[in-house]
Amino acid sequence: MFKKNFGQSFLIDERALEKIINAGNITEDDVVLEIGPGIGTLTQAIARKAKTVIAVEIDRSLIPILEETLSNFYNIRIINEDILKVDIKALSEEYGRPLKIIANLPYYITTPIIMNILERECPVSEIVVMIQKEVAMRMQAGPGTKDYGSLSVVTSYYAKAYLAANVPRNCFMPRPNVDSAVIRLTPYKEKPVQAENSEKFFKFVKAAFSQRRKTFVNCIASSPDFSFTKEEFSHILKSCGFDERIRGEALSLADFAEIYKNCGF
């Protein structure tokens, strides 16, 4: 029943379910998009509170099971599709409101799914997901902390992150090798910074963390995506008021945006 290629690990602990539901702040007016409902345990809990649940499941073999376990609910719509191919904007327009996304995501595709939703700027009010704890810690980390990195910066560009709860591995079947956490992402209506060419900006940020023990200057000077010499980039940092020895982990999103703006791209 469990398929490794889909990273399936089903949530079986009611207390963990409550943590997700509570983090989602679900109301009777909400249209919730659930990614990967599995056998429908979380789906049922959401459906008891939300107006409508759109359950998107990629595994065709689970559809008959979902149809059976959810047969007593009349506010659930099941879609057999890869979430990366689903037109979330069209669904939002169909229901006449932004969607609230809730999911227990497979570890192997956590970041691609979340980033896909954020980068496409899909009309969603909140994203509440159960993911690998390590990834959750990185998403909500701030400058100067051990978990802070490019994922932290990119996430903060699109949304406010809040670590809502920790969930131990024994809450799942089959039991995974790592602990999980529930994180809530609230997309910004207006981004905290504006960056010309966000794709290039993210490459700039990722370059800063490419060699964590090296300074930002050395990272950019050795990056194949940029053509600055150490002297040129040192001058840019100094003109922005930063020490040329600074490392990426000491810089905030606003700092990166300011330096990027002064690079003259």
C-alpha positions as a Markdown table, in Angstrom:
| # | Residue | x | y | z |
|---|---|---|---|---|
| 1 | Met | 0.0 | 0.0 | 0.0 |
| 2 | Phe | 2.8 | 2.4 | 0.8 |
| 3 | Lys | 4.8 | 3.6 | -2.2 |
| 4 | Lys | 8.3 | 4.7 | -1.7 |
| 5 | Asn | 8.4 | 6.6 | -5.1 |
| 6 | Phe | 5.7 | 8.9 | -3.7 |
| 7 | Gly | 7.4 | 9.3 | -0.3 |
| 8 | Gln | 4.2 | 8.1 | 1.4 |
| 9 | Ser | 4.0 | 8.3 | 5.1 |
| 10 | Phe | 0.5 | 8.5 | 6.5 |
| 11 | Leu | -0.4 | 10.5 | 9.6 |
| 12 | Ile | -2.1 | 8.3 | 12.3 |
| 13 | Asp | -1.9 | 10.4 | 15.5 |
| 14 | Glu | -5.0 | 12.4 | 16.4 |
| 15 | Arg | -3.0 | 14.9 | 18.4 |
| 16 | Ala | -0.7 | 15.6 | 15.4 |
| 17 | Leu | -3.9 | 16.1 | 13.3 |
| 18 | Glu | -5.1 | 18.7 | 15.8 |
| 19 | Lys | -1.8 | 20.6 | 15.5 |
| 20 | Ile | -2.3 | 21.0 | 11.8 |
| 21 | Ile | -5.9 | 21.9 | 12.1 |
| 22 | Asn | -5.2 | 24.5 | 14.8 |
| 23 | Ala | -2.3 | 26.0 | 12.8 |
| 24 | Gly | -4.6 | 26.3 | 9.8 |
| 25 | Asn | -7.2 | 28.4 | 11.7 |
| 26 | Ile | -9.9 | 26.9 | 9.4 |
| 27 | Thr | -13.3 | 28.6 | 9.3 |
| 28 | Glu | -16.6 | 27.5 | 7.8 |
| 29 | Asp | -16.0 | 30.0 | 4.9 |
| 30 | Asp | -12.6 | 28.4 | 3.9 |
| 31 | Val | -11.9 | 26.5 | 0.7 |
| 32 | Val | -9.0 | 24.3 | 1.5 |
| 33 | Leu | -6.7 | 22.7 | -1.0 |
| 34 | Glu | -5.2 | 19.6 | 0.5 |
| 35 | Ile | -2.1 | 18.2 | -1.1 |
| 36 | Gly | -1.6 | 14.4 | -0.9 |
| 37 | Pro | -4.6 | 13.4 | 1.2 |
| 38 | Gly | -3.3 | 9.7 | 1.3 |
| 39 | Ile | -6.1 | 7.7 | 2.9 |
| 40 | Gly | -8.1 | 10.7 | 4.0 |
| 41 | Thr | -7.4 | 11.0 | 7.7 |
| 42 | Leu | -6.5 | 14.7 | 7.6 |
| 43 | Thr | -9.0 | 15.3 | 4.9 |
| 44 | Gln | -11.9 | 14.3 | 7.2 |
| 45 | Ala | -10.6 | 16.6 | 10.0 |
| 46 | Ile | -10.4 | 19.5 | 7.6 |
| 47 | Ala | -13.8 | 18.8 | 6.1 |
| 48 | Arg | -15.5 | 19.0 | 9.5 |
| 49 | Lys | -14.4 | 22.7 | 9.7 |
| 50 | Ala | -14.1 | 24.0 | 6.2 |
| 51 | Lys | -16.7 | 25.0 | 3.6 |
| 52 | Thr | -15.0 | 22.9 | 0.9 |
| 53 | Val | -12.0 | 20.6 | 0.6 |
| 54 | Ile | -10.2 | 20.0 | -2.7 |
| 55 | Ala | -8.0 | 17.0 | -2.2 |
| 56 | Val | -5.3 | 16.5 | -4.8 |
| 57 | Glu | -3.8 | 13.0 | -4.8 |
| 58 | Ile | -1.2 | 11.9 | -7.3 |
| 59 | Asp | -1.4 | 8.2 | -6.5 |
| 60 | Arg | -4.3 | 6.7 | -8.6 |
| 61 | Ser | -4.4 | 3.6 | -6.5 |
| 62 | Leu | -5.5 | 5.7 | -3.5 |
| 63 | Ile | -8.5 | 7.2 | -5.2 |
| 64 | Pro | -10.9 | 4.3 | -4.5 |
| 65 | Ile | -9.8 | 4.3 | -0.9 |
| 66 | Leu | -10.4 | 8.0 | -0.6 |
| 67 | Glu | -13.8 | 7.7 | -2.2 |
| 68 | Glu | -14.7 | 5.1 | 0.4 |
| 69 | Thr | -13.2 | 6.8 | 3.5 |
| 70 | Leu | -14.7 | 10.2 | 2.5 |
| 71 | Ser | -18.1 | 8.9 | 1.3 |
| 72 | Asn | -20.0 | 10.5 | 4.2 |
| 73 | Phe | -18.7 | 14.0 | 3.4 |
| 74 | Tyr | -20.4 | 16.1 | 0.7 |
| 75 | Asn | -18.0 | 19.0 | 0.8 |
| 76 | Ile | -14.9 | 17.2 | -0.6 |
| 77 | Arg | -13.7 | 17.2 | -4.1 |
| 78 | Ile | -11.1 | 14.6 | -5.1 |
| 79 | Ile | -8.6 | 15.3 | -8.0 |
| 80 | Asn | -6.2 | 12.7 | -9.2 |
| 81 | Glu | -3.3 | 14.9 | -10.3 |
| 82 | Asp | 0.2 | 16.0 | -9.7 |
| 83 | Ile | -0.1 | 19.2 | -7.6 |
| 84 | Leu | 2.7 | 20.8 | -9.7 |
| 85 | Lys | 0.4 | 20.5 | -12.7 |
| 86 | Val | -2.8 | 21.8 | -11.0 |
| 87 | Asp | -3.9 | 25.3 | -12.0 |
| 88 | Ile | -4.4 | 26.8 | -8.5 |
| 89 | Lys | -5.4 | 30.2 | -9.9 |
| 90 | Ala | -8.2 | 28.6 | -11.9 |
| 91 | Leu | -9.5 | 26.8 | -8.8 |
| 92 | Ser | -9.4 | 30.0 | -6.8 |
| 93 | Glu | -11.4 | 31.8 | -9.5 |
| 94 | Glu | -13.9 | 28.9 | -9.7 |
| 95 | Tyr | -14.6 | 29.2 | -5.9 |
| 96 | Gly | -14.4 | 32.9 | -5.9 |
| 97 | Arg | -11.8 | 33.3 | -3.2 |
| 98 | Pro | -8.1 | 32.6 | -2.3 |
| 99 | Leu | -7.5 | 29.0 | -1.2 |
| 100 | Lys | -6.0 | 27.9 | 2.0 |
| 101 | Ile | -3.4 | 25.1 | 1.5 |
| 102 | Ile | -3.0 | 22.4 | 4.1 |
| 103 | Ala | -0.9 | 19.3 | 3.6 |
| 104 | Asn | 1.3 | 16.6 | 5.0 |
| 105 | Leu | 4.0 | 16.7 | 2.3 |
| 106 | Pro | 6.3 | 13.9 | 1.2 |
| 107 | Tyr | 9.8 | 14.9 | 2.3 |
| 108 | Tyr | 11.4 | 14.3 | -1.1 |
| 109 | Ile | 9.3 | 17.0 | -2.8 |
| 110 | Thr | 8.6 | 19.4 | 0.0 |
| 111 | Thr | 10.7 | 22.4 | -1.2 |
| 112 | Pro | 9.7 | 22.1 | -4.9 |
| 113 | Ile | 6.0 | 22.1 | -4.1 |
| 114 | Ile | 6.2 | 25.0 | -1.6 |
| 115 | Met | 8.5 | 27.1 | -3.8 |
| 116 | Asn | 6.3 | 26.4 | -6.9 |
| 117 | Ile | 3.3 | 27.8 | -5.1 |
| 118 | Leu | 5.1 | 30.8 | -3.8 |
| 119 | Glu | 7.0 | 31.6 | -7.0 |
| 120 | Arg | 3.9 | 31.4 | -9.1 |
| 121 | Glu | 2.2 | 33.8 | -6.6 |
| 122 | Cys | -0.8 | 31.5 | -6.5 |
| 123 | Pro | -3.9 | 33.1 | -4.9 |
| 124 | Val | -3.6 | 31.5 | -1.5 |
| 125 | Ser | -4.2 | 33.0 | 1.9 |
| 126 | Glu | -2.1 | 30.6 | 3.9 |
| 127 | Ile | 0.0 | 27.5 | 3.4 |
| 128 | Val | 0.1 | 25.2 | 6.4 |
| 129 | Val | 2.2 | 22.1 | 5.9 |
| 130 | Met | 3.7 | 19.2 | 7.8 |
| 131 | Ile | 7.3 | 18.8 | 6.6 |
| 132 | Gln | 10.7 | 17.5 | 7.7 |
| 133 | Lys | 11.6 | 19.5 | 10.8 |
| 134 | Glu | 15.0 | 20.3 | 9.4 |
| 135 | Val | 13.5 | 22.0 | 6.4 |
| 136 | Ala | 10.9 | 23.9 | 8.6 |
| 137 | Met | 13.7 | 25.2 | 10.8 |
| 138 | Arg | 15.6 | 26.5 | 7.7 |
| 139 | Met | 12.5 | 28.2 | 6.3 |
| 140 | Gln | 11.8 | 30.2 | 9.4 |
| 141 | Ala | 15.4 | 30.9 | 10.5 |
| 142 | Gly | 16.7 | 34.4 | 10.8 |
| 143 | Pro | 20.2 | 35.9 | 10.1 |
| 144 | Gly | 23.0 | 34.8 | 12.4 |
| 145 | Thr | 21.4 | 31.4 | 13.3 |
| 146 | Lys | 22.7 | 28.0 | 12.4 |
| 147 | Asp | 19.7 | 27.1 | 10.3 |
| 148 | Tyr | 19.8 | 30.4 | 8.2 |
| 149 | Gly | 20.5 | 30.0 | 4.6 |
| 150 | Ser | 19.3 | 30.7 | 1.0 |
| 151 | Leu | 16.0 | 28.9 | 1.7 |
| 152 | Ser | 15.3 | 31.2 | 4.6 |
| 153 | Val | 15.9 | 34.3 | 2.5 |
| 154 | Val | 13.9 | 33.1 | -0.5 |
| 155 | Thr | 11.0 | 32.0 | 1.8 |
| 156 | Ser | 11.0 | 35.4 | 3.6 |
| 157 | Tyr | 10.8 | 37.2 | 0.2 |
| 158 | Tyr | 7.4 | 35.6 | -0.4 |
| 159 | Ala | 5.9 | 34.9 | 3.0 |
| 160 | Lys | 6.0 | 35.2 | 6.7 |
| 161 | Ala | 7.0 | 31.9 | 8.3 |
| 162 | Tyr | 5.9 | 30.6 | 11.6 |
| 163 | Leu | 6.9 | 27.3 | 13.2 |
| 164 | Ala | 3.5 | 26.1 | 14.6 |
| 165 | Ala | 4.3 | 22.7 | 16.1 |
| 166 | Asn | 6.8 | 19.9 | 16.3 |
| 167 | Val | 5.6 | 16.4 | 15.4 |
| 168 | Pro | 7.6 | 13.2 | 16.4 |
| 169 | Arg | 8.2 | 10.4 | 13.9 |
| 170 | Asn | 6.0 | 7.9 | 15.8 |
| 171 | Cys | 2.9 | 9.8 | 14.6 |
| 172 | Phe | 3.3 | 8.3 | 11.1 |
| 173 | Met | 2.9 | 5.0 | 9.4 |
| 174 | Pro | 5.3 | 3.8 | 8.1 |
| 175 | Arg | 7.5 | 5.6 | 10.6 |
| 176 | Pro | 10.0 | 8.0 | 8.9 |
| 177 | Asn | 13.6 | 8.4 | 10.0 |
| 178 | Val | 13.3 | 12.0 | 10.9 |
| 179 | Asp | 11.0 | 14.2 | 13.0 |
| 180 | Ser | 8.5 | 16.6 | 11.4 |
| 181 | Ala | 7.1 | 20.0 | 12.1 |
| 182 | Val | 4.1 | 22.1 | 11.1 |
| 183 | Ile | 5.0 | 25.4 | 9.5 |
| 184 | Arg | 2.6 | 28.2 | 8.5 |
| 185 | Leu | 3.5 | 30.4 | 5.6 |
| 186 | Thr | 1.4 | 33.6 | 5.1 |
| 187 | Pro | 2.1 | 35.0 | 1.6 |
| 188 | Tyr | 2.7 | 38.8 | 1.5 |
| 189 | Lys | 0.2 | 40.9 | -0.3 |
| 190 | Glu | 3.0 | 43.3 | -0.9 |
| 191 | Lys | 6.6 | 41.9 | -0.8 |
| 192 | Pro | 8.9 | 43.4 | 1.9 |
| 193 | Val | 11.5 | 44.1 | -0.8 |
| 194 | Gln | 11.5 | 44.6 | -4.5 |
| 195 | Ala | 14.1 | 42.9 | -6.6 |
| 196 | Glu | 14.5 | 43.4 | -10.4 |
| 197 | Asn | 14.6 | 39.9 | -11.9 |
| 198 | Ser | 13.8 | 37.7 | -8.9 |
| 199 | Glu | 15.4 | 34.7 | -10.6 |
| 200 | Lys | 18.7 | 36.4 | -10.8 |
| 201 | Phe | 18.3 | 37.8 | -7.2 |
| 202 | Phe | 17.8 | 34.3 | -5.9 |
| 203 | Lys | 21.0 | 33.1 | -7.7 |
| 204 | Phe | 22.7 | 36.0 | -6.0 |
| 205 | Val | 21.4 | 34.9 | -2.6 |
| 206 | Lys | 22.3 | 31.3 | -3.2 |
| 207 | Ala | 25.8 | 32.2 | -4.2 |
| 208 | Ala | 26.3 | 33.9 | -0.8 |
| 209 | Phe | 25.7 | 30.6 | 0.9 |
| 210 | Ser | 27.5 | 28.4 | -1.6 |
| 211 | Gln | 30.6 | 28.2 | 0.6 |
| 212 | Arg | 29.5 | 29.0 | 4.2 |
| 213 | Arg | 33.0 | 29.4 | 5.6 |
| 214 | Lys | 33.9 | 31.9 | 3.0 |
| 215 | Thr | 33.1 | 35.6 | 2.9 |
| 216 | Phe | 30.3 | 37.0 | 0.6 |
| 217 | Val | 33.0 | 38.6 | -1.5 |
| 218 | Asn | 34.8 | 35.3 | -2.1 |
| 219 | Cys | 31.5 | 33.5 | -2.8 |
| 220 | Ile | 30.4 | 36.0 | -5.5 |
| 221 | Ala | 33.9 | 36.2 | -7.0 |
| 222 | Ser | 34.0 | 32.4 | -7.5 |
| 223 | Ser | 30.4 | 32.1 | -8.7 |
| 224 | Pro | 30.0 | 31.1 | -12.4 |
| 225 | Asp | 26.8 | 33.2 | -12.4 |
| 226 | Phe | 28.5 | 36.5 | -11.8 |
| 227 | Ser | 31.6 | 38.3 | -13.2 |
| 228 | Phe | 32.7 | 40.4 | -10.3 |
| 229 | Thr | 36.3 | 40.5 | -9.1 |
| 230 | Lys | 36.9 | 40.5 | -5.4 |
| 231 | Glu | 37.9 | 44.2 | -5.6 |
| 232 | Glu | 34.8 | 45.1 | -7.5 |
| 233 | Phe | 32.4 | 43.4 | -5.1 |
| 234 | Ser | 34.3 | 44.6 | -2.1 |
| 235 | His | 33.7 | 48.1 | -3.3 |
| 236 | Ile | 30.0 | 47.5 | -3.7 |
| 237 | Leu | 29.7 | 46.1 | -0.2 |
| 238 | Lys | 31.6 | 49.1 | 1.3 |
| 239 | Ser | 29.4 | 51.5 | -0.7 |
| 240 | Cys | 26.3 | 49.9 | 1.0 |
| 241 | Gly | 27.9 | 50.2 | 4.4 |
| 242 | Phe | 29.0 | 46.6 | 4.9 |
| 243 | Asp | 32.3 | 45.2 | 5.9 |
| 244 | Glu | 34.0 | 43.3 | 3.0 |
| 245 | Arg | 34.6 | 40.4 | 5.4 |
| 246 | Ile | 30.9 | 39.8 | 6.0 |
| 247 | Arg | 29.4 | 36.4 | 5.3 |
| 248 | Gly | 26.0 | 35.6 | 3.8 |
| 249 | Glu | 24.5 | 34.3 | 7.1 |
| 250 | Ala | 24.8 | 37.7 | 8.7 |
| 251 | Leu | 22.7 | 39.4 | 6.0 |
| 252 | Ser | 18.9 | 39.9 | 6.1 |
| 253 | Leu | 16.6 | 39.9 | 3.1 |
| 254 | Ala | 16.6 | 43.7 | 3.1 |
| 255 | Asp | 20.4 | 43.6 | 3.2 |
| 256 | Phe | 20.6 | 41.3 | 0.2 |
| 257 | Ala | 18.1 | 43.5 | -1.7 |
| 258 | Glu | 20.1 | 46.6 | -1.0 |
| 259 | Ile | 23.4 | 45.1 | -2.1 |
| 260 | Tyr | 21.8 | 43.5 | -5.2 |
| 261 | Lys | 20.3 | 46.9 | -6.2 |
| 262 | Asn | 23.8 | 48.4 | -6.1 |
| 263 | Cys | 25.3 | 45.8 | -8.3 |
| 264 | Gly | 23.9 | 47.5 | -11.4 |
| 265 | Phe | 22.3 | 44.4 | -13.0 |
